[in-house]
Amino acid sequence: MRLRLVSDAGFMKGDLVSVKSMPGNERFCIIGFKTNERNEPVAVLKALFNDTYIIEKPVSELRTLLIKGLL
């Protein structure tokens, strides 16, 4: 197993994150990326404990849960 230090700017598919504008107890897994109409990166997020809750948020709104020991 290889450890990877994660900065808020370098997210990858599979990373565990929270959204800055949402309650801190809502946690998500990144399942994909796309760009919006302004050509900005947007992450497609699936809630960790709700199989039907999938949202899209700008990458700039994400906060990593890895490395910091929040999970």
Distance bins in CASP14 RR format, pairs under 12 A and 6 or more apart:
PFRMAT RR
TARGET T0000
AUTHOR 0000-0000-0000
RMODE 2
METHOD distances of the structure
MODEL  1
3 66 0 0 0 0 1 0 0 0 0 0 0
3 67 0 0 0 0 1 0 0 0 0 0 0
4 10 0 0 0 0 1 0 0 0 0 0 0
4 11 0 0 0 0 0 1 0 0 0 0 0
4 12 0 0 0 0 1 0 0 0 0 0 0
4 14 0 0 0 0 0 1 0 0 0 0 0
4 15 0 0 0 0 1 0 0 0 0 0 0
4 64 0 0 0 0 0 1 0 0 0 0 0
4 66 0 0 0 0 1 0 0 0 0 0 0
4 67 0 0 0 0 1 0 0 0 0 0 0
5 64 0 0 0 0 1 0 0 0 0 0 0
5 66 0 0 0 0 1 0 0 0 0 0 0
5 67 1 0 0 1 0 0 0 0 0 0 0
5 68 0 0 0 0 0 1 0 0 0 0 0
6 12 0 0 0 0 1 0 0 0 0 0 0
6 14 0 0 0 0 0 1 0 0 0 0 0
6 15 1 0 0 1 0 0 0 0 0 0 0
6 16 0 0 0 0 1 0 0 0 0 0 0
6 17 0 0 0 0 1 0 0 0 0 0 0
6 30 0 0 0 0 0 1 0 0 0 0 0
6 62 0 0 0 0 0 1 0 0 0 0 0
6 63 0 0 0 0 0 1 0 0 0 0 0
6 64 1 0 1 0 0 0 0 0 0 0 0
6 65 0 0 0 0 1 0 0 0 0 0 0
6 66 1 0 1 0 0 0 0 0 0 0 0
6 67 1 0 1 0 0 0 0 0 0 0 0
6 68 0 0 0 0 1 0 0 0 0 0 0
6 69 0 0 0 0 0 1 0 0 0 0 0
6 70 0 0 0 0 0 1 0 0 0 0 0
7 15 0 0 0 0 0 1 0 0 0 0 0
7 59 0 0 0 0 0 1 0 0 0 0 0
7 62 0 0 0 0 0 1 0 0 0 0 0
7 63 0 0 0 0 0 1 0 0 0 0 0
7 64 1 0 0 1 0 0 0 0 0 0 0
7 66 0 0 0 0 0 1 0 0 0 0 0
7 67 0 0 0 0 1 0 0 0 0 0 0
7 68 0 0 0 0 0 1 0 0 0 0 0
8 15 0 0 0 0 0 1 0 0 0 0 0
8 17 0 0 0 0 1 0 0 0 0 0 0
8 18 0 0 0 0 0 1 0 0 0 0 0
8 19 0 0 0 0 0 1 0 0 0 0 0
8 20 0 0 0 0 1 0 0 0 0 0 0
8 43 0 0 0 0 0 1 0 0 0 0 0
8 58 0 0 0 0 0 1 0 0 0 0 0
8 59 0 0 0 0 1 0 0 0 0 0 0
8 60 0 0 0 0 1 0 0 0 0 0 0
8 61 0 0 0 0 1 0 0 0 0 0 0
8 62 1 0 0 1 0 0 0 0 0 0 0
8 63 1 0 0 1 0 0 0 0 0 0 0
8 64 1 0 0 1 0 0 0 0 0 0 0
8 65 0 0 0 0 0 1 0 0 0 0 0
8 66 0 0 0 0 0 1 0 0 0 0 0
8 67 0 0 0 0 0 1 0 0 0 0 0
8 68 0 0 0 0 0 1 0 0 0 0 0
9 15 0 0 0 0 0 1 0 0 0 0 0
9 41 0 0 0 0 1 0 0 0 0 0 0
9 59 1 0 0 1 0 0 0 0 0 0 0
9 60 0 0 0 0 1 0 0 0 0 0 0
9 62 0 0 0 0 1 0 0 0 0 0 0
9 63 0 0 0 0 0 1 0 0 0 0 0
9 64 0 0 0 0 0 1 0 0 0 0 0
10 17 0 0 0 0 0 1 0 0 0 0 0
10 30 0 0 0 0 0 1 0 0 0 0 0
10 33 0 0 0 0 0 1 0 0 0 0 0
10 41 0 0 0 0 1 0 0 0 0 0 0
10 43 0 0 0 0 0 1 0 0 0 0 0
10 59 0 0 0 0 1 0 0 0 0 0 0
10 60 0 0 0 0 0 1 0 0 0 0 0
10 62 0 0 0 0 1 0 0 0 0 0 0
10 64 0 0 0 0 1 0 0 0 0 0 0
10 66 0 0 0 0 0 1 0 0 0 0 0
11 17 1 0 0 1 0 0 0 0 0 0 0
11 28 0 0 0 0 0 1 0 0 0 0 0
11 29 0 0 0 0 0 1 0 0 0 0 0
11 30 1 0 1 0 0 0 0 0 0 0 0
11 31 0 0 0 0 0 1 0 0 0 0 0
11 32 0 0 0 0 1 0 0 0 0 0 0
11 33 0 0 0 0 1 0 0 0 0 0 0
11 41 0 0 0 0 1 0 0 0 0 0 0
11 42 0 0 0 0 0 1 0 0 0 0 0
11 43 1 0 0 1 0 0 0 0 0 0 0
11 44 0 0 0 0 0 1 0 0 0 0 0
11 45 0 0 0 0 0 1 0 0 0 0 0
11 57 0 0 0 0 0 1 0 0 0 0 0
11 58 0 0 0 0 0 1 0 0 0 0 0
11 59 1 0 0 1 0 0 0 0 0 0 0
11 60 0 0 0 0 0 1 0 0 0 0 0
11 61 0 0 0 0 0 1 0 0 0 0 0
11 62 1 0 0 1 0 0 0 0 0 0 0
11 63 0 0 0 0 0 1 0 0 0 0 0
11 64 1 0 0 1 0 0 0 0 0 0 0
11 65 0 0 0 0 0 1 0 0 0 0 0
11 66 0 0 0 0 0 1 0 0 0 0 0
12 29 0 0 0 0 0 1 0 0 0 0 0
12 30 1 0 0 1 0 0 0 0 0 0 0
12 31 0 0 0 0 0 1 0 0 0 0 0
12 32 0 0 0 0 1 0 0 0 0 0 0
12 33 0 0 0 0 1 0 0 0 0 0 0
12 41 0 0 0 0 0 1 0 0 0 0 0
12 43 0 0 0 0 0 1 0 0 0 0 0
12 59 0 0 0 0 0 1 0 0 0 0 0
12 62 0 0 0 0 0 1 0 0 0 0 0
12 64 0 0 0 0 0 1 0 0 0 0 0
12 66 0 0 0 0 0 1 0 0 0 0 0
13 29 0 0 0 0 1 0 0 0 0 0 0
13 30 1 0 1 0 0 0 0 0 0 0 0
13 31 1 0 0 1 0 0 0 0 0 0 0
13 32 1 0 1 0 0 0 0 0 0 0 0
13 33 1 0 0 1 0 0 0 0 0 0 0
13 34 0 0 0 0 0 1 0 0 0 0 0
13 43 0 0 0 0 1 0 0 0 0 0 0
13 44 0 0 0 0 1 0 0 0 0 0 0
13 45 0 0 0 0 0 1 0 0 0 0 0
13 46 0 0 0 0 0 1 0 0 0 0 0
14 28 0 0 0 0 1 0 0 0 0 0 0
14 29 1 0 1 0 0 0 0 0 0 0 0
14 30 1 0 1 0 0 0 0 0 0 0 0
14 31 1 0 0 1 0 0 0 0 0 0 0
14 32 0 0 0 0 1 0 0 0 0 0 0
14 33 0 0 0 0 0 1 0 0 0 0 0
14 43 0 0 0 0 0 1 0 0 0 0 0
14 44 0 0 0 0 0 1 0 0 0 0 0
14 45 0 0 0 0 0 1 0 0 0 0 0
14 46 0 0 0 0 1 0 0 0 0 0 0
14 48 0 0 0 0 0 1 0 0 0 0 0
14 62 0 0 0 0 0 1 0 0 0 0 0
14 64 0 0 0 0 0 1 0 0 0 0 0
14 65 0 0 0 0 0 1 0 0 0 0 0
14 66 0 0 0 0 1 0 0 0 0 0 0
15 27 0 0 0 0 0 1 0 0 0 0 0
15 28 0 0 0 0 1 0 0 0 0 0 0
15 29 1 0 0 1 0 0 0 0 0 0 0
15 30 1 0 1 0 0 0 0 0 0 0 0
15 31 0 0 0 0 0 1 0 0 0 0 0
15 32 0 0 0 0 0 1 0 0 0 0 0
15 33 0 0 0 0 0 1 0 0 0 0 0
15 43 0 0 0 0 1 0 0 0 0 0 0
15 45 0 0 0 0 1 0 0 0 0 0 0
15 46 0 0 0 0 0 1 0 0 0 0 0
15 48 0 0 0 0 0 1 0 0 0 0 0
15 59 0 0 0 0 0 1 0 0 0 0 0
15 62 0 0 0 0 1 0 0 0 0 0 0
15 63 0 0 0 0 0 1 0 0 0 0 0
15 64 1 0 0 1 0 0 0 0 0 0 0
15 65 0 0 0 0 1 0 0 0 0 0 0
15 66 1 0 0 1 0 0 0 0 0 0 0
15 67 0 0 0 0 0 1 0 0 0 0 0
15 71 0 0 0 0 0 1 0 0 0 0 0
16 26 0 0 0 0 0 1 0 0 0 0 0
16 27 1 0 0 1 0 0 0 0 0 0 0
16 28 1 0 0 1 0 0 0 0 0 0 0
16 29 1 0 1 0 0 0 0 0 0 0 0
16 30 0 0 0 0 1 0 0 0 0 0 0
16 31 0 0 0 0 0 1 0 0 0 0 0
16 43 0 0 0 0 0 1 0 0 0 0 0
16 45 0 0 0 0 1 0 0 0 0 0 0
16 46 0 0 0 0 0 1 0 0 0 0 0
16 47 0 0 0 0 0 1 0 0 0 0 0
16 48 1 0 0 1 0 0 0 0 0 0 0
16 49 0 0 0 0 0 1 0 0 0 0 0
16 62 0 0 0 0 0 1 0 0 0 0 0
16 63 0 0 0 0 0 1 0 0 0 0 0
16 64 1 0 0 1 0 0 0 0 0 0 0
16 65 1 0 1 0 0 0 0 0 0 0 0
16 66 1 0 1 0 0 0 0 0 0 0 0
16 67 0 0 0 0 0 1 0 0 0 0 0
16 68 0 0 0 0 0 1 0 0 0 0 0
16 69 0 0 0 0 0 1 0 0 0 0 0
16 70 0 0 0 0 1 0 0 0 0 0 0
16 71 1 0 1 0 0 0 0 0 0 0 0
17 24 0 0 0 0 0 1 0 0 0 0 0
17 26 0 0 0 0 0 1 0 0 0 0 0
17 27 1 0 0 1 0 0 0 0 0 0 0
17 28 1 0 1 0 0 0 0 0 0 0 0
17 29 1 0 0 1 0 0 0 0 0 0 0
17 30 1 0 0 1 0 0 0 0 0 0 0
17 31 0 0 0 0 0 1 0 0 0 0 0
17 32 0 0 0 0 0 1 0 0 0 0 0
17 43 1 0 0 1 0 0 0 0 0 0 0
17 44 0 0 0 0 0 1 0 0 0 0 0
17 45 1 0 0 1 0 0 0 0 0 0 0
17 46 0 0 0 0 0 1 0 0 0 0 0
17 47 0 0 0 0 0 1 0 0 0 0 0
17 48 0 0 0 0 1 0 0 0 0 0 0
17 55 0 0 0 0 0 1 0 0 0 0 0
17 57 0 0 0 0 1 0 0 0 0 0 0
17 58 0 0 0 0 0 1 0 0 0 0 0
17 59 0 0 0 0 1 0 0 0 0 0 0
17 60 0 0 0 0 0 1 0 0 0 0 0
17 61 0 0 0 0 1 0 0 0 0 0 0
17 62 1 0 1 0 0 0 0 0 0 0 0
17 63 1 0 0 1 0 0 0 0 0 0 0
17 64 1 0 1 0 0 0 0 0 0 0 0
17 65 1 0 1 0 0 0 0 0 0 0 0
17 66 0 0 0 0 1 0 0 0 0 0 0
17 67 0 0 0 0 0 1 0 0 0 0 0
17 68 0 0 0 0 0 1 0 0 0 0 0
17 70 0 0 0 0 1 0 0 0 0 0 0
17 71 0 0 0 0 0 1 0 0 0 0 0
18 24 1 0 1 0 0 0 0 0 0 0 0
18 25 0 0 0 0 1 0 0 0 0 0 0
18 26 1 0 0 1 0 0 0 0 0 0 0
18 27 1 0 1 0 0 0 0 0 0 0 0
18 28 1 0 0 1 0 0 0 0 0 0 0
18 29 0 0 0 0 0 1 0 0 0 0 0
18 30 0 0 0 0 0 1 0 0 0 0 0
18 43 0 0 0 0 0 1 0 0 0 0 0
18 45 0 0 0 0 1 0 0 0 0 0 0
18 47 0 0 0 0 0 1 0 0 0 0 0
18 48 0 0 0 0 0 1 0 0 0 0 0
18 57 0 0 0 0 0 1 0 0 0 0 0
18 61 0 0 0 0 1 0 0 0 0 0 0
18 62 1 0 0 1 0 0 0 0 0 0 0
18 63 1 0 1 0 0 0 0 0 0 0 0
18 64 0 0 0 0 1 0 0 0 0 0 0
18 65 1 0 0 1 0 0 0 0 0 0 0
18 66 0 0 0 0 0 1 0 0 0 0 0
18 68 0 0 0 0 0 1 0 0 0 0 0
18 70 1 0 0 1 0 0 0 0 0 0 0
18 71 0 0 0 0 1 0 0 0 0 0 0
19 25 0 0 0 0 0 1 0 0 0 0 0
19 26 1 0 0 1 0 0 0 0 0 0 0
19 27 0 0 0 0 1 0 0 0 0 0 0
19 28 1 0 0 1 0 0 0 0 0 0 0
19 30 0 0 0 0 0 1 0 0 0 0 0
19 42 0 0 0 0 0 1 0 0 0 0 0
19 43 0 0 0 0 1 0 0 0 0 0 0
19 45 1 0 0 1 0 0 0 0 0 0 0
19 47 0 0 0 0 0 1 0 0 0 0 0
19 53 0 0 0 0 0 1 0 0 0 0 0
19 55 0 0 0 0 1 0 0 0 0 0 0
19 56 0 0 0 0 0 1 0 0 0 0 0
19 57 1 0 1 0 0 0 0 0 0 0 0
19 58 0 0 0 0 1 0 0 0 0 0 0
19 59 0 0 0 0 0 1 0 0 0 0 0
19 60 0 0 0 0 0 1 0 0 0 0 0
19 61 1 0 1 0 0 0 0 0 0 0 0
19 62 1 0 0 1 0 0 0 0 0 0 0
19 63 1 0 0 1 0 0 0 0 0 0 0
19 64 0 0 0 0 0 1 0 0 0 0 0
19 65 0 0 0 0 0 1 0 0 0 0 0
20 26 0 0 0 0 0 1 0 0 0 0 0
20 57 0 0 0 0 1 0 0 0 0 0 0
20 58 0 0 0 0 1 0 0 0 0 0 0
20 59 0 0 0 0 0 1 0 0 0 0 0
20 60 0 0 0 0 1 0 0 0 0 0 0
20 61 1 0 1 0 0 0 0 0 0 0 0
20 62 1 0 0 1 0 0 0 0 0 0 0
20 63 1 0 1 0 0 0 0 0 0 0 0
20 64 0 0 0 0 0 1 0 0 0 0 0
21 55 0 0 0 0 0 1 0 0 0 0 0
21 57 0 0 0 0 1 0 0 0 0 0 0
21 58 0 0 0 0 1 0 0 0 0 0 0
21 60 0 0 0 0 0 1 0 0 0 0 0
21 61 1 0 1 0 0 0 0 0 0 0 0
21 62 0 0 0 0 0 1 0 0 0 0 0
21 63 0 0 0 0 0 1 0 0 0 0 0
22 28 0 0 0 0 1 0 0 0 0 0 0
22 45 0 0 0 0 1 0 0 0 0 0 0
22 47 0 0 0 0 0 1 0 0 0 0 0
22 53 0 0 0 0 0 1 0 0 0 0 0
22 55 0 0 0 0 1 0 0 0 0 0 0
22 57 0 0 0 0 1 0 0 0 0 0 0
22 61 0 0 0 0 1 0 0 0 0 0 0
22 62 0 0 0 0 0 1 0 0 0 0 0
22 63 0 0 0 0 1 0 0 0 0 0 0
23 47 0 0 0 0 0 1 0 0 0 0 0
24 63 0 0 0 0 1 0 0 0 0 0 0
24 65 0 0 0 0 1 0 0 0 0 0 0
24 70 0 0 0 0 1 0 0 0 0 0 0
24 71 0 0 0 0 0 1 0 0 0 0 0
25 47 0 0 0 0 0 1 0 0 0 0 0
25 48 0 0 0 0 0 1 0 0 0 0 0
25 49 0 0 0 0 1 0 0 0 0 0 0
25 65 0 0 0 0 0 1 0 0 0 0 0
25 70 0 0 0 0 0 1 0 0 0 0 0
25 71 0 0 0 0 0 1 0 0 0 0 0
26 45 0 0 0 0 1 0 0 0 0 0 0
26 46 0 0 0 0 0 1 0 0 0 0 0
26 47 1 0 0 1 0 0 0 0 0 0 0
26 48 0 0 0 0 1 0 0 0 0 0 0
26 49 0 0 0 0 1 0 0 0 0 0 0
26 50 0 0 0 0 1 0 0 0 0 0 0
26 53 0 0 0 0 1 0 0 0 0 0 0
26 55 0 0 0 0 1 0 0 0 0 0 0
26 57 0 0 0 0 0 1 0 0 0 0 0
26 63 0 0 0 0 0 1 0 0 0 0 0
26 65 0 0 0 0 0 1 0 0 0 0 0
27 45 0 0 0 0 1 0 0 0 0 0 0
27 46 0 0 0 0 0 1 0 0 0 0 0
27 47 1 0 0 1 0 0 0 0 0 0 0
27 48 1 0 1 0 0 0 0 0 0 0 0
27 49 1 0 0 1 0 0 0 0 0 0 0
27 50 0 0 0 0 0 1 0 0 0 0 0
27 53 0 0 0 0 0 1 0 0 0 0 0
27 62 0 0 0 0 0 1 0 0 0 0 0
27 63 0 0 0 0 0 1 0 0 0 0 0
27 64 0 0 0 0 0 1 0 0 0 0 0
27 65 1 0 0 1 0 0 0 0 0 0 0
27 66 0 0 0 0 0 1 0 0 0 0 0
27 70 0 0 0 0 1 0 0 0 0 0 0
27 71 1 0 0 1 0 0 0 0 0 0 0
28 43 0 0 0 0 1 0 0 0 0 0 0
28 44 0 0 0 0 1 0 0 0 0 0 0
28 45 1 1 0 0 0 0 0 0 0 0 0
28 46 1 0 0 1 0 0 0 0 0 0 0
28 47 1 0 1 0 0 0 0 0 0 0 0
28 48 1 0 0 1 0 0 0 0 0 0 0
28 49 0 0 0 0 1 0 0 0 0 0 0
28 50 0 0 0 0 1 0 0 0 0 0 0
28 53 0 0 0 0 1 0 0 0 0 0 0
28 54 0 0 0 0 1 0 0 0 0 0 0
28 55 1 0 0 1 0 0 0 0 0 0 0
28 56 0 0 0 0 0 1 0 0 0 0 0
28 57 0 0 0 0 1 0 0 0 0 0 0
28 61 0 0 0 0 0 1 0 0 0 0 0
28 62 0 0 0 0 1 0 0 0 0 0 0
28 63 0 0 0 0 0 1 0 0 0 0 0
28 64 0 0 0 0 0 1 0 0 0 0 0
28 65 0 0 0 0 1 0 0 0 0 0 0
28 71 0 0 0 0 0 1 0 0 0 0 0
29 43 0 0 0 0 1 0 0 0 0 0 0
29 44 0 0 0 0 1 0 0 0 0 0 0
29 45 1 0 0 1 0 0 0 0 0 0 0
29 46 1 0 1 0 0 0 0 0 0 0 0
29 47 0 0 0 0 1 0 0 0 0 0 0
29 48 1 0 0 1 0 0 0 0 0 0 0
29 49 0 0 0 0 0 1 0 0 0 0 0
29 50 0 0 0 0 0 1 0 0 0 0 0
29 51 0 0 0 0 0 1 0 0 0 0 0
29 53 0 0 0 0 0 1 0 0 0 0 0
29 54 0 0 0 0 0 1 0 0 0 0 0
29 55 0 0 0 0 0 1 0 0 0 0 0
29 62 0 0 0 0 0 1 0 0 0 0 0
29 64 0 0 0 0 0 1 0 0 0 0 0
29 65 0 0 0 0 1 0 0 0 0 0 0
29 66 0 0 0 0 0 1 0 0 0 0 0
29 71 0 0 0 0 0 1 0 0 0 0 0
30 41 0 0 0 0 0 1 0 0 0 0 0
30 42 0 0 0 0 0 1 0 0 0 0 0
30 43 1 0 1 0 0 0 0 0 0 0 0
30 44 1 0 0 1 0 0 0 0 0 0 0
30 45 1 0 0 1 0 0 0 0 0 0 0
30 46 0 0 0 0 1 0 0 0 0 0 0
30 47 0 0 0 0 0 1 0 0 0 0 0
30 48 0 0 0 0 0 1 0 0 0 0 0
30 54 0 0 0 0 0 1 0 0 0 0 0
30 55 0 0 0 0 0 1 0 0 0 0 0
30 56 0 0 0 0 0 1 0 0 0 0 0
30 57 0 0 0 0 1 0 0 0 0 0 0
30 59 0 0 0 0 1 0 0 0 0 0 0
30 62 1 0 0 1 0 0 0 0 0 0 0
30 64 0 0 0 0 1 0 0 0 0 0 0
30 65 0 0 0 0 0 1 0 0 0 0 0
30 66 0 0 0 0 0 1 0 0 0 0 0
31 43 0 0 0 0 1 0 0 0 0 0 0
31 44 1 0 1 0 0 0 0 0 0 0 0
31 45 1 0 0 1 0 0 0 0 0 0 0
31 46 1 0 1 0 0 0 0 0 0 0 0
31 47 0 0 0 0 0 1 0 0 0 0 0
31 48 0 0 0 0 0 1 0 0 0 0 0
31 51 0 0 0 0 0 1 0 0 0 0 0
31 53 0 0 0 0 0 1 0 0 0 0 0
31 54 1 0 0 1 0 0 0 0 0 0 0
31 55 0 0 0 0 0 1 0 0 0 0 0
31 56 0 0 0 0 0 1 0 0 0 0 0
32 41 0 0 0 0 0 1 0 0 0 0 0
32 42 0 0 0 0 1 0 0 0 0 0 0
32 43 1 0 0 1 0 0 0 0 0 0 0
32 44 1 0 1 0 0 0 0 0 0 0 0
32 45 0 0 0 0 1 0 0 0 0 0 0
32 46 0 0 0 0 1 0 0 0 0 0 0
32 54 0 0 0 0 0 1 0 0 0 0 0
32 55 0 0 0 0 0 1 0 0 0 0 0
32 56 0 0 0 0 1 0 0 0 0 0 0
32 57 0 0 0 0 0 1 0 0 0 0 0
32 59 0 0 0 0 0 1 0 0 0 0 0
33 40 0 0 0 0 0 1 0 0 0 0 0
33 41 1 0 1 0 0 0 0 0 0 0 0
33 42 1 0 0 1 0 0 0 0 0 0 0
33 43 1 0 1 0 0 0 0 0 0 0 0
33 44 1 0 0 1 0 0 0 0 0 0 0
33 45 0 0 0 0 0 1 0 0 0 0 0
33 56 0 0 0 0 1 0 0 0 0 0 0
33 57 0 0 0 0 0 1 0 0 0 0 0
33 58 0 0 0 0 0 1 0 0 0 0 0
33 59 1 0 0 1 0 0 0 0 0 0 0
33 62 0 0 0 0 0 1 0 0 0 0 0
34 40 0 0 0 0 0 1 0 0 0 0 0
34 41 1 0 0 1 0 0 0 0 0 0 0
34 42 1 0 1 0 0 0 0 0 0 0 0
34 43 0 0 0 0 1 0 0 0 0 0 0
34 44 1 0 0 1 0 0 0 0 0 0 0
34 45 0 0 0 0 0 1 0 0 0 0 0
34 56 1 0 0 1 0 0 0 0 0 0 0
34 57 0 0 0 0 0 1 0 0 0 0 0
34 58 0 0 0 0 0 1 0 0 0 0 0
34 59 0 0 0 0 0 1 0 0 0 0 0
35 41 1 0 0 1 0 0 0 0 0 0 0
35 42 1 0 0 1 0 0 0 0 0 0 0
35 43 0 0 0 0 0 1 0 0 0 0 0
35 44 0 0 0 0 0 1 0 0 0 0 0
35 56 0 0 0 0 0 1 0 0 0 0 0
35 58 0 0 0 0 0 1 0 0 0 0 0
35 59 0 0 0 0 1 0 0 0 0 0 0
36 42 1 0 1 0 0 0 0 0 0 0 0
36 43 0 0 0 0 0 1 0 0 0 0 0
36 44 0 0 0 0 0 1 0 0 0 0 0
36 56 0 0 0 0 1 0 0 0 0 0 0
36 57 0 0 0 0 0 1 0 0 0 0 0
36 58 1 0 0 1 0 0 0 0 0 0 0
36 59 0 0 0 0 0 1 0 0 0 0 0
36 60 0 0 0 0 0 1 0 0 0 0 0
38 58 0 0 0 0 1 0 0 0 0 0 0
38 60 0 0 0 0 0 1 0 0 0 0 0
39 58 0 0 0 0 0 1 0 0 0 0 0
40 56 0 0 0 0 0 1 0 0 0 0 0
40 57 0 0 0 0 0 1 0 0 0 0 0
40 58 1 0 0 1 0 0 0 0 0 0 0
40 59 1 0 0 1 0 0 0 0 0 0 0
40 60 1 0 0 1 0 0 0 0 0 0 0
40 61 0 0 0 0 0 1 0 0 0 0 0
41 56 0 0 0 0 0 1 0 0 0 0 0
41 57 0 0 0 0 0 1 0 0 0 0 0
41 58 1 0 0 1 0 0 0 0 0 0 0
41 59 1 0 1 0 0 0 0 0 0 0 0
41 60 0 0 0 0 1 0 0 0 0 0 0
41 61 0 0 0 0 0 1 0 0 0 0 0
41 62 0 0 0 0 1 0 0 0 0 0 0
42 55 0 0 0 0 0 1 0 0 0 0 0
42 56 1 0 1 0 0 0 0 0 0 0 0
42 57 1 0 0 1 0 0 0 0 0 0 0
42 58 1 0 1 0 0 0 0 0 0 0 0
42 59 1 0 0 1 0 0 0 0 0 0 0
42 60 0 0 0 0 1 0 0 0 0 0 0
42 61 0 0 0 0 1 0 0 0 0 0 0
42 62 0 0 0 0 0 1 0 0 0 0 0
43 54 0 0 0 0 0 1 0 0 0 0 0
43 55 0 0 0 0 1 0 0 0 0 0 0
43 56 1 0 0 1 0 0 0 0 0 0 0
43 57 1 0 1 0 0 0 0 0 0 0 0
43 58 1 0 0 1 0 0 0 0 0 0 0
43 59 1 0 1 0 0 0 0 0 0 0 0
43 60 0 0 0 0 1 0 0 0 0 0 0
43 61 0 0 0 0 1 0 0 0 0 0 0
43 62 1 0 0 1 0 0 0 0 0 0 0
43 63 0 0 0 0 0 1 0 0 0 0 0
43 64 0 0 0 0 0 1 0 0 0 0 0
44 53 0 0 0 0 0 1 0 0 0 0 0
44 54 1 0 0 1 0 0 0 0 0 0 0
44 55 1 0 0 1 0 0 0 0 0 0 0
44 56 1 0 1 0 0 0 0 0 0 0 0
44 57 0 0 0 0 1 0 0 0 0 0 0
44 58 0 0 0 0 0 1 0 0 0 0 0
44 59 0 0 0 0 0 1 0 0 0 0 0
44 62 0 0 0 0 0 1 0 0 0 0 0
45 53 0 0 0 0 1 0 0 0 0 0 0
45 54 1 0 0 1 0 0 0 0 0 0 0
45 55 1 0 1 0 0 0 0 0 0 0 0
45 56 1 0 0 1 0 0 0 0 0 0 0
45 57 1 0 0 1 0 0 0 0 0 0 0
45 58 0 0 0 0 0 1 0 0 0 0 0
45 59 0 0 0 0 0 1 0 0 0 0 0
45 61 0 0 0 0 1 0 0 0 0 0 0
45 62 0 0 0 0 1 0 0 0 0 0 0
45 63 0 0 0 0 0 1 0 0 0 0 0
45 65 0 0 0 0 0 1 0 0 0 0 0
46 52 0 0 0 0 1 0 0 0 0 0 0
46 53 1 0 0 1 0 0 0 0 0 0 0
46 54 1 0 1 0 0 0 0 0 0 0 0
46 55 0 0 0 0 1 0 0 0 0 0 0
46 56 0 0 0 0 0 1 0 0 0 0 0
46 57 0 0 0 0 0 1 0 0 0 0 0
47 53 1 1 0 0 0 0 0 0 0 0 0
47 54 1 0 0 1 0 0 0 0 0 0 0
47 55 1 0 0 1 0 0 0 0 0 0 0
47 57 0 0 0 0 0 1 0 0 0 0 0
48 54 0 0 0 0 0 1 0 0 0 0 0
48 65 0 0 0 0 1 0 0 0 0 0 0
48 70 0 0 0 0 0 1 0 0 0 0 0
48 71 0 0 0 0 1 0 0 0 0 0 0
49 71 0 0 0 0 0 1 0 0 0 0 0
55 61 0 0 0 0 0 1 0 0 0 0 0
55 62 0 0 0 0 0 1 0 0 0 0 0
56 62 0 0 0 0 0 1 0 0 0 0 0
57 63 0 0 0 0 0 1 0 0 0 0 0
63 70 0 0 0 0 1 0 0 0 0 0 0
63 71 0 0 0 0 0 1 0 0 0 0 0
64 70 0 0 0 0 1 0 0 0 0 0 0
64 71 0 0 0 0 1 0 0 0 0 0 0
65 71 1 0 1 0 0 0 0 0 0 0 0
END
